[in-house]
Amino acid sequence: MKRYDLLTPEGTRDLLFDECVALREADAKLRGIFLRRGYTEAVTPGLEFYDVFSSKSRYFSQEDMYKLTDAKGRLMVMRPDSTMPIARLVGTRLREEVFPLKLFYSQTIYRVNPKNSGRDDEFFQSGIEIIGGDVRRSDLEALSVAIDVMAAFEAEDYRFEIGDSAFFAILSSQLGLDEEQLDEVRTLVQNKNYSELSECLSVHCGNPYAAALAQLPKLFGGREVFDEAEKILPDENTKFVLKRLRELYDNLCALGAGERMTVDLGMVSRNEDYYTGVVFKGYAAGYGMPVLTGGRYDKLISDFGVDMPATGFAVNVNAVAHLIMNNAHGRLTKLPDVVVFAEEGSLVDGMLHCRELISDGLTVDHADFKTLDEAKAYAKERGIPRLDVVSGGDVTILNLSDGKEA
Amino acid sequence: MSENKTLRIALTKGRLEKDTVGLFEKIGFDVTQLREKGRKLILPVPGQNIEVVLAKAADVITYVEHGACDLGVVGKDTIMEHGGKYFEIADLGFGSCRFALAVRRGDGFYGGYGVKTVATKYPAVTRAFFERKKMDVEIVKIEGSVELAPLLGIADGIVDIVETGTTLKENGLVVFEDVAPISARLIVNTVSMKLKKESIDELTEKMIKALE
């Protein structure tokens, strides 16, 4: 007996009707924003060699990737991310291109989530990458596109949050932590686990870097955070990062994002070394996880042989579709305008009539039925108000909403 | 997230629930409905824009992680076993106990070359503990009284929650090594933390103050 022939794997789902409309609408909106700002699309393979994602740095842990082998027994993964494949492209086929390179993508991503977590293992992700270019200017560019994205979805409430992974990197590098301790401190900062963080850093009592690190996860909120941070940060390097971030914050406010902007200096890169500068997230009311995540990753492309700064972000398109569905009052799926039924002997005329209606801009559903009664019942059941009956060269238009011929 | 202005907080049913309700009372909240709850699982705190949800420990994490609840009170034991993405912003101090490795009185644990077998209700905690020691162990998941496993000879030791150690003692076991301290934690959904910062800060401050 086949046990799984009627099921989809955990973490995957079929999308139907309104779900599809919302998904495509989300994708089209994003695509429109990216195209108008001069980004060009890249489509990368759904299957990649495992090595692309595991090469020099360990950005992805092997438990998080779906793996299979090819005909030669080589280890492959289902694409867990689009940034690494694009970095691979930059290191190979795009070496000679004109930089900065502005690319966007819109494709499915596969990740292994913990069992029964209710998260999607397969989802649509769309985003941009800016490769090369002046750091300050491309940060502002990436962020202003991201803000346009958040604004485009008319979420009931949303926030845009920026930070810089350099704070954690600089502060923690001064404490002489080994890899394991560094991981522990990173997790504590990331989880805003204030009490355990203080305890963990108490051995560095009196060290201004440790003191600042202990405060780091508390430094989030509005503009006031910058003044608080100014008092706590111990050296010129971190103060310079702060100054840059404040400038970016002010610029984004000047672009109209003011009341949506927040800052969190405790944002750290989950994976070691992935982000190297400004990081940001978009949150929307009605969705329990960030809808948009991004940041600067200046070291990643050098893993593929070209040393080049880069920044970008990814949008969870399924999350955006979810928001569109929530906001839509009534159905998203559009019904056909007309059902066309052709009498026996008029099949070609029927099809010609369909073509004519389509060229007039209507949506047409050709009735694949033998009798007019069946076609009528079908149109009524679906709620399509107009039925055209084609007989020889003649067309009779039935208005089904009042049952009379128009 | 729960509705815009209301804060929804999930409490772990049982002892942590009682301690948290006690804390709320100390703050000055009206906790009559929380005390006389009957079979209801979602309870309002009158005049506070706070809604209390009662759930099993692991479900508190699930609700907070998915944003169905903004905050949660849950033991560090459940956090360690289940992981997940959320902020763990305060140690509430109550419900304190510890994870420990226990063996039969007089037994060692680390000697010999054979792979050790450990019985536990907390396989993830146990695995992480021995992974840090770079040590292979066989883990047996037990649902009921873990103390039985070494007595029945299927495990060399157990990793379990120890409060007073009485149960261990009565079954001829002793704590061999502490694994981690445990107490109740206040956890927060990562999006709520940003979208409802002011009301979350306010509640957290009140709770921490009442702890003192």
Interface residues (C-beta under 8 A of the other chain):
Chain A: P114 S117 G118 E156 D157 R159 E161 E180 N191 K192 N193 Y194 S195 E196 F220 G221 T262 D264 Y283 A285 G286 Y287 G288 M289 P290
Chain B: M1 N4 T62 E65 H66 G67 A68 G83 G84 K85 Y86 F87 E88 I89 A90 D91 R132 V188 N189 T190 V191 M193 K194 L195 K197
